[in-house]
Amino acid sequence: MNHARDYEIHITYSAAPGDQCYVARVAEWPGITAHGDSVEEAAREIHAALELALLSAQDAGIEPPHPAALANA
């Protein structure tokens, strides 16, 4: 089973009008995003979203994207 810690997370700052927050994305699973007022908050939120997505995929019998970090493992 894949774990949230195995996925590559990108966190950037969005200065777009109305945003002004940190946006986190899962590299291997582009549909999962989260945001926060700080890098730490965005990281916590994306980790929670990713864990929920992994559990939902498991419950539905869907194979989630393979973590890039484990490609050579």
Helices and strands as residue ranges (DSSP letters): G 4-6, E 9-14, E 21-26, E 29-36, H 39-60, G 68-70
